[in-house]
Amino acid sequence: MRIWLQDFRYACRMLRKNILSTLVIVASLAIGIGANSAIFSVVDALLLRPLPYPHPERLAAVWLHSPALSIFRDWPSPGQYIDLQTENHSFEQMALAQSRPGTLTGNERPEIIASMRSQSTLLEMLGAKAQLGRLLLPEEDVPGKPDVAIISDRLWRRRFGADPSIVGKGITIDGKPYTVAGVLDQTFVLNAEVMPSEGPMDKVDVFLPFPLAADAVKNRRDENYNIVVRLKPGVSLQQAQADIDIIASRIREKDKRDASFGMHIVGLQDEVVGDVRRALLVLLGSVALVLLIACANVANLLLTRAAGREKEVAIRTALGAGWQRIARQLLTESILLALLGGAAGLLVASASLSIVRAMNPGNIPRLDDISISGAVLAFTFGVSLLTGILFGLAPVWRAIKVDLNTSLKAGGRSGQGDGGLQLRRHRLRGLLVISELAFSLILLVGAGLLIRSFVRLQRVPPGFTTDHVLTMQVAVNEANYHDDKATATFFREIEGRVARLPGVVAQGMVSTLPLTGSVGWGAIGVEGYNPPPGQELQVDIRVASEDYFRAMQIPLIEGRFFSEHDNLDSPHVVLIDQKFAQRFWPNSSPIGKHAWFRPDKPFTIAGVVGVVKQYGLDVDGKIAMYLPQQQAVSDGFLVARTSSHVGGLAAAITREIQSVNPAIPVYEVRTMQDRLH
């Protein structure tokens, strides 16, 4: 122990003696080790750390798919859930749930909250505990029971001031009264990463009962629900998949679905991680190359320093020090340098994670769980130790190859001129330089390909223009607007008010705004087209107001846009996109042709508009059709194109909307440029 302490003290003296080179080495290592620690903290949170639920390896989600229709993941229906529930042999527990925004009203201003209707088994499967009151009860899974609500800890604290007597009190959601039956524990979190919804959703604030009526099995095509299951002990995902394949084939025959229709099961951990796994591993490999480059660079610097200590090594050897003693001393210096670099690297990693959390790019799962944990500290220590040994081998090899007689006879302090190792020393340095260049070239090629892909993606036209466009969501869930005519009148009034605001060039409403993650599709029929047996035609369905296309500058290819005359009392019309038109009428005009959800209620095609990148610049969406908002009333996003900077306009628009009805919440206010980038 005394010898190790002596080596440590001597190493500290040598590092202080060469303080400038020490700082350069520590800075170089801090970047390399810090990058590895930051990426490993993400890997730890996403890939290594289990979800915070009991037996997470047995939790899974069930999805529909129809690849022939370009549907690779779709939500199931209550009828399909009941089929799975009665026919499966793999699931210990199942739950059906549906999440959607809700409007919480009361004494304060209206607030949009993420609400979820779910069966009682969901909270039980996820290990939820109530800090006040209770959870949902099994008897509330059937109709006829009082309407209750289980609220999250954060809603309880934010909206109700952590009122300890909240249980038993009433709240109003979407104009409907509920009695608070319980408050969830502070540690319980459920969000869209675990249970993706049709629209943007954050953490669930309120859980409501989801009673299934006796005829729910007949609800086959309302495919807007999540199914979460817990596998039986000993049942693998592969066995469960084989089980539901049989059930899906029965559903395909019974419901006359397309030939590619099926179901697939995904482990909940994979559900959260998604496609990030491969990108993370590639990124981890990239930062490992950065660390190797730093090691080669440091090894070169230490070789230069070792050349100046050649005579010192020779004297110590002459006095009886063995090569093991010399090697231990040099490795102690290298490891001390690496540990200093690791400590600085932790600061770099912590700062990097803070910046990423502040930016919140939106495509990193479990962002709140990413931290400098014990596993990250152990990883950083291990990497630092390994790094110190790795770059310390070069000066050790240099030292043990010193020719004792030649070095002692050489004049001057270094003995570099006649040490007899100049050629071999240059070979080692050359090898290190070549390694640096090789690793740098690999990173450079990868970065170049990534930049080229990014540039190509940025050049993809989205189908609309994003400059000077302000967007926001308007939720009409109030009891006064359950009638289509009243809702249509409300939207026409707020559109008129917004249009008169100074600086507004055009404004409009749309049910699913591009690049927001909102979805909406369905099966339709088209005049003159008979799908092959076992197939169906699926299209993206959007509801838009007459000025939406002008606000987004979506071009008109043929025909006309919607007008004020396209209302509930006039014949029903639709607009289709150019891809739709080219598929069914490549050599003729689609104007005046018909499409339908039901053959007895057809829509007349009034115009053709440009193709919009709905789900991302790198995603080719389905063919699309637009319904006029005054005929297919729906809330959604308000879009306003301005003549200049949008600053201050959001508040003015919100005031105009709430002057019509103060109970209508306006949220998710962002420019279209922000949504694109």
C-alpha positions in Angstrom: 0.0 0.0 0.0 2.9 2.4 0.8 4.4 1.8 -2.6 1.1 2.6 -4.3 0.7 5.8 -2.3 4.3 6.7 -3.2 3.5 6.2 -6.9 0.3 8.3 -6.5 2.2 11.2 -4.9 4.9 11.1 -7.6 2.3 11.0 -10.3 0.6 14.1 -8.8 4.0 15.9 -8.7 4.7 15.0 -12.4 1.3 16.3 -13.5 1.7 19.6 -11.6 5.1 19.9 -13.1 3.7 19.7 -16.6 0.5 21.6 -15.9 -0.2 22.8 -19.5 0.0 19.4 -21.1 -2.0 17.9 -18.2 -4.8 20.4 -18.9 -4.8 19.6 -22.6 -4.9 15.9 -21.9 -7.7 16.2 -19.3 -9.8 18.4 -21.7 -9.3 16.0 -24.5 -10.4 13.0 -22.4 -13.3 15.0 -20.9 -14.8 15.4 -24.3 -14.4 11.7 -25.2 -15.4 10.3 -21.8 -18.2 12.9 -21.4 -19.8 12.0 -24.7 -19.7 8.3 -23.9 -21.2 8.9 -20.4 -24.0 11.1 -21.9 -24.9 8.5 -24.5 -24.7 5.6 -22.0 -27.0 7.5 -19.6 -29.6 7.4 -22.5 -28.9 3.7 -23.2 -29.2 3.0 -19.4 -32.6 4.7 -19.2 -34.1 3.3 -22.4 -32.5 -0.1 -22.9 -31.2 -1.4 -19.6 -33.5 0.1 -16.9 -36.9 -1.7 -16.8 -40.2 0.3 -16.9 -41.5 1.3 -13.5 -44.2 -1.3 -13.4 -44.5 -4.7 -11.8 -43.0 -7.5 -13.9 -42.5 -5.2 -16.9 -41.1 -8.0 -19.0 -44.6 -9.6 -19.1 -46.4 -6.4 -20.1 -47.3 -5.9 -23.8 -49.6 -4.0 -26.2 -51.7 -5.4 -29.0 -52.0 -3.6 -32.4 -53.7 -4.1 -35.7 -52.0 -4.0 -39.1 -52.9 -4.1 -42.7 -49.6 -3.8 -44.7 -51.3 -4.0 -48.1 -53.2 -0.8 -47.1 -50.0 0.9 -45.8 -51.3 0.5 -42.2 -48.5 -0.9 -40.1 -49.9 0.0 -36.7 -53.6 0.7 -35.9 -55.7 0.8 -32.8 -58.1 -2.0 -32.1 -61.9 -1.8 -31.4 -63.9 -2.9 -28.4 -65.3 -5.8 -30.4 -61.9 -7.1 -31.3 -60.8 -6.7 -27.6 -63.7 -8.9 -26.5 -62.7 -11.5 -29.1 -59.2 -11.5 -27.8 -60.4 -11.7 -24.2 -62.6 -14.7 -24.8 -60.4 -16.7 -27.2 -56.8 -16.2 -26.1 -54.7 -18.7 -24.1 -51.7 -16.4 -23.4 -52.9 -13.5 -21.3 -53.2 -13.3 -17.5 -54.8 -9.9 -17.6 -56.2 -7.5 -20.2 -57.4 -3.9 -20.3 -59.1 -1.7 -22.9 -58.5 2.0 -22.7 -58.9 5.2 -24.7 -57.1 8.4 -24.1 -58.2 11.8 -25.4 -58.0 15.5 -24.3 -60.6 16.6 -21.9 -61.7 20.1 -20.8 -61.7 20.5 -17.0 -63.9 23.4 -15.9 -64.8 24.8 -12.6 -64.0 27.9 -10.5 -60.8 28.6 -12.5 -60.1 29.0 -16.2 -60.8 26.0 -18.4 -57.9 23.6 -18.7 -57.0 20.9 -21.2 -56.1 17.7 -19.4 -55.2 14.2 -20.7 -58.0 11.9 -19.7 -58.2 8.2 -20.1 -61.2 5.9 -20.0 -59.9 2.5 -18.9 -61.0 -0.7 -17.3 -60.0 -1.3 -13.7 -57.4 -3.9 -14.6 -55.2 -1.3 -16.3 -54.2 0.5 -13.1 -53.8 -2.9 -11.3 -51.5 -4.2 -14.1 -49.3 -1.1 -13.9 -49.0 -1.3 -10.1 -50.7 2.0 -9.4 -51.3 2.9 -5.7 -53.7 5.5 -4.3 -52.4 8.0 -1.8 -55.9 9.1 -1.1 -59.2 7.2 -1.7 -59.1 4.2 -4.1 -58.5 3.1 -7.6 -61.1 2.0 -10.2 -63.2 -1.0 -9.1 -64.0 -4.1 -11.2 -67.8 -3.4 -10.8 -67.2 -0.1 -12.6 -66.4 -2.0 -15.7 -70.1 -2.5 -16.4 -72.7 0.2 -17.1 -75.0 1.7 -14.4 -72.4 2.8 -11.8 -71.8 6.4 -10.6 -69.4 8.4 -12.7 -66.1 8.7 -10.7 -62.6 10.0 -11.5 -59.1 9.0 -10.3 -56.8 12.0 -10.6 -53.0 12.1 -10.8 -50.8 13.6 -8.1 -49.6 16.4 -10.3 -53.2 17.5 -11.2 -54.2 17.3 -7.5 -51.4 19.6 -6.6 -51.6 22.0 -9.5 -55.3 22.4 -9.8 -56.6 21.6 -6.3 -53.7 22.8 -4.2 -53.1 19.3 -2.7 -56.5 19.5 -0.9 -56.5 16.5 1.5 -60.3 16.4 1.4 -60.6 16.2 -2.4 -62.0 12.6 -2.3 -65.8 12.8 -2.6 -65.8 16.3 -4.2 -67.1 16.9 -7.7 -65.3 18.0 -10.9 -66.6 18.7 -14.4 -64.9 17.2 -17.5 -66.3 18.0 -20.9 -69.4 19.3 -19.3 -70.1 16.1 -17.4 -69.9 15.8 -13.6 -67.7 13.3 -11.9 -66.9 12.5 -8.2 -63.2 12.2 -7.3 -62.7 8.7 -5.9 -59.0 8.7 -5.5 -55.6 10.4 -6.0 -52.8 8.4 -7.4 -49.4 8.0 -5.8 -46.8 10.6 -6.8 -44.5 8.0 -8.4 -47.1 6.7 -10.9 -46.8 8.0 -14.4 -48.5 6.9 -17.6 -48.0 8.8 -20.8 -48.2 8.5 -24.6 -44.9 6.7 -24.8 -46.4 3.7 -23.1 -49.9 4.0 -24.6 -49.8 6.0 -27.8 -53.0 7.9 -28.6 -54.4 9.2 -31.9 -53.5 12.8 -31.0 -50.7 14.5 -29.1 -50.9 13.6 -25.4 -48.6 14.1 -22.4 -49.0 12.4 -19.0 -52.5 11.1 -18.2 -54.1 13.4 -15.5 -57.5 11.7 -15.0 -58.6 8.0 -15.2 -62.3 7.4 -15.8 -64.3 4.2 -15.8 -64.8 2.4 -19.1 -67.9 0.3 -18.8 -68.5 -2.1 -21.7 -72.2 -2.7 -22.5 -73.5 -6.2 -23.4 -73.5 -5.3 -27.1 -69.9 -3.9 -27.1 -68.8 -7.0 -29.2 -70.7 -5.5 -32.1 -68.5 -2.4 -32.1 -66.1 -3.7 -34.7 -64.9 -0.7 -36.7 -64.4 2.0 -34.0 -60.7 1.3 -34.0 -59.5 4.0 -31.6 -58.6 2.1 -28.4 -55.5 0.7 -26.7 -55.2 -2.9 -25.5 -52.6 -3.7 -22.8 -52.0 -7.2 -21.6 -50.0 -9.1 -19.0 -48.6 -12.4 -20.3 -49.1 -15.6 -18.2 -46.0 -16.7 -16.4 -43.8 -18.7 -18.8 -45.5 -17.4 -21.9 -43.1 -15.7 -24.4 -44.0 -13.0 -26.9 -43.5 -15.5 -29.7 -46.1 -17.9 -28.2 -48.5 -15.0 -27.6 -48.1 -13.9 -31.2 -48.9 -17.4 -32.5 -52.0 -17.4 -30.3 -53.3 -14.0 -31.6 -52.5 -14.9 -35.2 -55.2 -17.6 -35.0 -57.7 -15.1 -33.4 -56.8 -12.5 -36.0 -57.5 -14.9 -38.9 -61.0 -15.6 -37.4 -61.6 -11.8 -37.1 -60.4 -11.3 -40.7 -63.0 -13.9 -42.0 -65.8 -12.7 -39.7 -65.5 -9.0 -40.3 -64.5 -9.4 -44.0 -61.2 -7.5 -43.6 -58.5 -7.2 -46.2 -56.3 -10.2 -46.8 -53.3 -8.6 -45.1 -55.2 -7.8 -41.9 -53.6 -9.1 -38.7 -52.6 -8.4 -35.1 -49.2 -8.1 -33.5 -48.0 -8.0 -29.9 -45.2 -5.7 -28.8 -43.5 -5.8 -25.4 -44.1 -2.6 -23.5 -40.4 -1.8 -23.2 -40.0 -2.1 -27.0 -43.2 0.0 -27.4 -41.5 2.8 -25.5 -38.1 2.5 -27.1 -39.4 2.1 -30.7 -36.9 2.7 -33.4 -34.5 4.6 -31.0 -32.6 1.3 -30.1 -30.7 1.1 -33.4 -29.9 4.8 -33.5 -28.7 4.7 -29.9 -26.3 1.8 -30.5 -24.9 3.6 -33.6 -24.4 6.7 -31.6 -22.7 4.8 -28.8 -20.3 3.3 -31.4 -19.6 6.8 -32.8 -18.7 8.3 -29.5 -16.6 5.3 -28.7 -14.6 6.2 -31.9 -14.3 9.7 -30.5 -12.8 8.3 -27.3 -10.4 6.1 -29.3 -9.2 9.2 -31.2 -8.7 11.0 -27.9 -6.7 8.0 -26.6 -4.4 8.0 -29.6 -3.9 11.7 -29.3 -3.1 11.4 -25.6 -0.8 8.5 -26.2 1.2 10.6 -28.7 1.4 13.4 -26.1 2.7 11.0 -23.5 5.2 9.5 -25.9 6.6 13.0 -26.4 6.8 13.5 -22.6 8.3 10.0 -22.2 11.1 10.9 -24.6 12.1 13.7 -22.2 12.1 11.2 -19.3 14.3 8.6 -21.0 17.3 9.3 -18.8 15.2 9.3 -15.7 13.9 5.9 -16.5 17.5 4.7 -17.2 18.8 6.0 -13.8 15.9 4.4 -11.9 16.6 1.1 -13.7 20.3 1.3 -12.9 19.4 1.8 -9.2 17.6 -1.5 -9.2 14.0 -0.7 -10.3 12.5 -3.5 -12.3 10.4 -3.0 -15.4 7.3 -3.9 -13.5 8.0 -1.0 -11.0 8.6 1.5 -13.9 5.4 0.3 -15.7 3.3 0.7 -12.5 4.6 4.2 -12.0 3.8 5.2 -15.6 0.4 3.5 -15.6 -0.4 5.3 -12.3 0.2 8.6 -14.0 -1.9 7.6 -17.0 -4.8 6.3 -14.9 -4.7 9.4 -12.7 -5.0 11.5 -15.9 -7.9 9.4 -17.1 -9.7 9.6 -13.8 -9.4 13.4 -13.9 -10.7 13.3 -17.5 -13.6 11.1 -16.3 -14.5 13.5 -13.5 -14.5 16.4 -16.0 -16.4 14.2 -18.5 -19.2 13.7 -15.9 -19.5 17.5 -15.8 -19.7 17.6 -19.7 -22.3 14.7 -19.7 -24.4 16.4 -17.0 -24.3 19.7 -18.9 -25.2 18.0 -22.2 -28.2 16.2 -20.6 -29.4 19.5 -19.1 -29.3 21.1 -22.5 -31.1 18.2 -24.2 -33.8 18.2 -21.5 -34.3 22.0 -21.9 -34.5 21.6 -25.7 -36.9 18.6 -25.4 -36.7 17.5 -29.1 -39.7 15.3 -28.6 -38.2 12.1 -30.1 -36.3 10.8 -27.1 -38.4 8.5 -25.0 -38.3 8.6 -21.1 -36.4 11.9 -21.2 -37.3 12.6 -17.6 -35.7 9.3 -16.5 -32.3 10.1 -18.2 -29.8 11.1 -15.5 -26.3 10.5 -14.1 -27.3 7.4 -12.2 -25.2 4.9 -10.2 -24.9 2.8 -13.4 -23.6 5.8 -15.3 -21.0 6.6 -12.6 -19.8 3.0 -12.6 -19.6 3.0 -16.4 -17.7 6.3 -16.4 -15.2 4.9 -13.8 -14.8 1.8 -15.8 -14.3 3.6 -19.1 -11.8 6.0 -17.4 -9.8 3.1 -16.0 -9.7 1.3 -19.3 -8.8 4.5 -21.1 -6.0 5.2 -18.7 -4.5 1.7 -19.3 -5.1 1.9 -23.0 -3.2 5.2 -23.7 -0.7 4.4 -20.9 0.6 1.3 -22.7 2.5 3.4 -25.3 4.8 5.2 -22.8 5.2 1.9 -20.8 6.3 0.1 -24.0 8.7 3.0 -24.7 10.2 2.9 -21.2 10.8 -0.9 -21.0 12.6 -0.8 -24.3 15.1 1.8 -23.2 18.8 0.7 -23.8 20.3 1.4 -20.3 24.0 1.8 -21.4 23.2 4.0 -24.4 20.8 6.2 -22.5 23.2 6.8 -19.6 26.1 7.6 -22.0 24.0 10.1 -24.0 24.6 13.7 -23.1 21.9 16.1 -22.0 18.8 15.4 -20.1 16.7 13.5 -22.6 19.1 11.2 -24.3 16.9 11.3 -27.4 19.7 11.6 -29.9 21.5 8.3 -29.2 18.9 6.3 -27.2 18.8 3.7 -29.9 15.0 3.8 -30.1 14.4 6.7 -32.4 13.2 4.5 -35.4 10.9 2.4 -33.3 9.6 5.4 -31.5 8.7 7.1 -34.8 7.0 3.9 -35.9 4.8 3.8 -32.8 3.9 7.5 -33.3 3.2 6.9 -36.9 0.9 4.0 -36.0 -1.0 6.2 -33.5 -1.4 9.0 -36.1 -2.6 6.5 -38.7 -5.1 5.2 -36.2 -6.4 8.7 -35.4 -6.8 9.4 -39.1 -8.6 6.1 -39.7 -11.0 6.7 -36.9 -11.5 10.3 -37.9 -12.2 9.2 -41.5 -14.9 6.8 -40.3 -16.6 9.5 -38.3 -16.2 12.0 -41.2 -17.8 9.6 -43.7 -20.7 8.9 -41.3 -21.2 12.6 -40.5 -21.1 13.3 -44.3 -23.8 10.7 -45.0 -25.9 12.0 -42.1 -25.6 15.6 -43.4 -26.5 14.6 -46.9 -29.6 12.8 -45.7 -30.6 15.8 -43.6 -30.1 18.2 -46.5 -32.2 15.9 -48.8 -34.9 15.8 -46.2 -34.9 19.5 -45.8 -35.4 19.8 -49.6 -38.5 17.7 -49.6 -41.5 20.0 -50.2 -44.0 19.5 -47.4 -46.9 20.6 -49.6 -47.5 23.9 -47.7 -45.4 26.9 -46.6 -44.5 27.3 -43.0 -43.3 30.9 -42.7 -45.5 33.4 -40.7 -48.0 30.6 -39.8 -49.3 30.4 -36.2 -51.2 27.3 -35.0 -53.1 26.3 -31.9 -55.6 23.7 -30.8 -59.2 24.6 -30.0 -61.1 22.0 -28.0 -64.9 22.2 -28.2 -65.9 19.6 -25.6 -68.3 21.9 -23.8 -71.9 20.6 -23.2 -73.3 23.6 -25.2 -71.7 22.3 -28.4 -72.9 18.7 -28.7 -75.2 19.8 -31.5 -73.5 20.0 -35.0 -75.3 23.3 -35.9 -74.2 25.0 -32.7 -70.6 23.9 -33.2 -70.6 25.0 -36.8 -71.9 28.4 -35.8 -69.2 28.7 -33.1 -66.4 28.0 -35.5 -67.8 30.3 -38.2 -68.0 33.1 -35.6 -64.4 32.6 -34.3 -63.0 32.4 -37.8 -64.7 35.7 -38.7 -63.3 37.3 -35.6 -59.8 36.0 -36.2 -59.9 37.1 -39.8 -60.6 40.7 -38.8 -57.5 40.9 -36.5 -54.7 43.2 -37.7 -51.9 41.3 -39.4 -54.0 38.2 -40.2 -53.8 37.4 -43.9 -55.8 34.1 -43.8 -57.0 31.7 -41.2 -58.7 28.3 -41.1 -59.5 25.2 -39.1 -58.4 21.6 -39.7 -59.0 18.4 -37.7 -55.5 16.9 -38.1 -52.7 19.4 -38.6 -49.6 18.2 -40.5 -46.5 17.2 -38.4 -48.4 17.0 -35.1 -48.7 13.2 -34.8 -52.5 13.5 -35.2 -54.0 10.7 -37.3 -57.3 10.0 -39.0 -58.1 7.5 -41.6 -60.9 5.2 -42.7 -62.3 2.9 -45.4 -64.2 4.5 -48.3 -65.7 3.5 -51.6 -64.9 5.3 -54.9 -67.0 5.5 -58.0 -65.9 3.1 -60.7 -63.5 1.2 -58.4 -64.2 -2.3 -57.1 -61.5 -3.5 -54.7 -60.2 -7.1 -55.2 -61.8 -9.7 -52.9 -60.4 -9.5 -49.4 -59.2 -5.9 -49.8 -60.5 -2.4 -48.9 -59.5 1.1 -49.7 -58.1 3.2 -46.8 -57.6 7.0 -47.0 -56.5 9.8 -44.7 -59.5 11.8 -43.7 -59.2 15.5 -42.7 -61.9 18.0 -41.9 -61.0 21.6 -43.1 -62.6 25.0 -43.3 -62.9 26.9 -46.5 -59.9 29.2 -45.9 -57.6 26.5 -44.4 -55.9 25.9 -47.8 -55.2 29.6 -48.3 -53.8 29.9 -44.8 -51.4 27.0 -45.4 -50.9 27.9 -49.1 -51.8 24.4 -50.2 -52.3 24.7 -54.0 -55.5 24.1 -55.9 -54.8 21.7 -58.8 -58.3 21.5 -60.2 -61.8 22.5 -59.4 -62.5 24.7 -56.4 -61.9 25.0 -52.7 -64.7 24.8 -50.1 -67.0 27.8 -49.9 -69.5 29.2 -47.3 -72.3 27.5 -49.3 -70.9 24.0 -48.3 -72.9 23.7 -45.1 -75.2 21.2 -43.4 -78.1 22.1 -45.7 -76.3 21.7 -49.0 -75.2 18.6 -51.0 -72.1 17.0 -49.4 -68.8 17.6 -51.2 -65.1 16.6 -50.7 -61.7 17.7 -51.9 -59.1 15.0 -52.7 -55.4 15.3 -53.0 -53.4 14.9 -56.2 -52.2 11.4 -55.3 -55.8 10.3 -55.0 -56.8 11.8 -58.3 -53.8 10.3 -60.1 -54.5 6.8 -58.7 -58.2 6.6 -59.9 -58.4 9.2 -62.7 -54.9 9.4 -64.3 -56.3 10.4 -67.7 -59.5 12.2 -66.8 -60.9 14.7 -64.4 -62.2 13.6 -61.0 -64.5 16.7 -60.7 -68.1 15.5 -60.3 -67.1 11.9 -59.4 -68.2 10.4 -56.1 -66.8 8.8 -53.0 -68.5 7.5 -49.9 -68.4 6.0 -46.5 -71.8 4.5 -47.2 -73.1 4.0 -50.8 -76.4 5.7 -49.9 -74.7 8.9 -48.8 -72.1 9.8 -51.5 -69.8 12.9 -51.6 -69.3 14.8 -54.8 -65.6 15.6 -55.6 -65.4 19.4 -55.9 -61.7 19.9 -56.2 -58.2 18.5 -56.2 -55.5 20.0 -53.9 -51.7 19.4 -53.6 -50.3 16.5 -51.6 -49.3 17.3 -48.0 -46.6 15.5 -45.9 -48.9 14.7 -43.0 -46.7 12.5 -40.8 -43.2 13.7 -41.6 -41.0 14.8 -44.5 -39.6 11.2 -44.7 -43.1 9.5 -44.7 -45.2 8.9 -47.8 -48.8 9.1 -46.5 -51.9 7.5 -47.9 -54.2 9.2 -50.4 -56.2 11.9 -48.7 -59.6 13.5 -48.8 -60.9 16.6 -47.0 -64.4 17.1 -45.7 -65.8 20.7 -45.3 -66.0 21.7 -41.6 -69.5 23.0 -41.9 -70.7 19.6 -43.1 -68.5 17.3 -41.0 -68.2 19.4 -37.8 -65.0 18.7 -35.8 -62.7 20.6 -33.5 -59.0 20.7 -34.0 -56.3 23.2 -35.0 -56.7 26.8 -35.9 -54.2 28.1 -38.4 -53.5 31.8 -39.0 -51.1 33.2 -41.6 -49.8 36.6 -40.8 -48.3 39.4 -42.8 -45.2 39.7 -40.5 -43.9 38.4 -37.2 -46.5 36.5 -35.1 -45.5 38.0 -31.7 -48.5 39.0 -29.7 -51.0 37.5 -32.1 -51.5 34.3 -30.1 -52.9 36.3 -27.1 -55.2 38.3 -29.4 -56.6 35.2 -31.0 -57.1 33.5 -27.7 -59.0 36.6 -26.4 -61.3 36.5 -29.5 -62.1 32.8 -29.1 -62.8 33.1 -25.4 -64.9 36.2 -25.9 -67.3 33.9 -27.8 -67.1 31.3 -25.0 -64.8 31.7 -22.0 -65.0 27.9 -21.3 -63.2 27.0 -24.5 -59.5 26.2 -23.9 -56.8 27.2 -26.4 -53.5 25.3 -26.1 -50.5 23.9 -28.0 -49.7 27.4 -29.5 -46.8 27.0 -31.8 -45.6 28.3 -35.2 -45.6 26.0 -38.1 -41.8 26.5 -38.4 -41.4 25.1 -34.9 -43.4 22.1 -35.8 -41.4 21.4 -39.0 -38.0 21.7 -37.2 
